[in-house]
Amino acid sequence: IAGGKEAGIYVCDGGRGHIEENAVHHNANAGILVGPNCDPRVVRNRVHSNAAEGVWVLASGRGHFRGNDLRGNAKGPKDISAVGGSSQQGGNFAWVDNREE
């Protein structure tokens, strides 16, 4: 998933979904953007060379992120500050074994 004019993958409108084993790169925003009230499962993706973060979770966004390689994005591997910090697990959010800078 490459060359998008915005995020490579945008989970929106309460989306859930299962995003697994993709190469997400060279997009004009985040590699994977999770909108409010969304709760995807994001597993073993290679997310690199995007113009913003590898993963960006907006306020009220959730998700389970496991085993992703998020190195080499312009604004770093992630912005999950809207869900409570740089590393969190519990409730409806999990961040486990992701490779970062």
Salt bridges, closest charged atoms under 4 A:
GLU20 OE1 - HIS18 NE2 2.74
GLU20 OE2 - ARG44 NH2 2.13
GLU21 OE2 - ARG44 NE 3.11
ASP39 OD2 - ARG16 NH1 3.55
ASP39 OD1 - ARG41 NH1 3.03
ASP39 OD1 - HIS64 ND1 3.85
ASP69 OD1 - ARG46 NH1 3.69
ASP69 OD2 - ARG71 NH2 2.76
GLU100 OE1 - LYS78 NZ 2.54
